[in-house]
Amino acid sequence: MVKVKRLVLDVLKPHQPNGLEFAMLLAERSPDCYIKFSVEEVDEQTESVILTINGENIKFDIISEAISAMGGTVHSIDEVEVVGGHDMNSE
């Protein structure tokens, strides 16, 4: 089984929720993940942020849905680290 260990996402989000609330809500949806939130650019209505997510098995669909629910959009996946698994039953 392949597992996603790290994602770096470029996200556009509204000013609210603020960065702390945004990161905490993401962490609630992915409790085994470490999330780093970095603001790259701010304009009148939005913020461009870089989310760095580390974990044992990151579920991108859960992260993406949570971002959308808070009014954000994933602009790009800038970095990915995955590890391949070994299915013992296939031998």
Secondary structure, 3 states (H helix, E strand, C coil): CCEEEEEEEEEEEECCCCHHHHHHHHHHHCCCCEEEEEEEEECCCEEEEEEEEECCCCCHHHHHHHHHHCCCEEEEEEEEEEECCCCHHHC
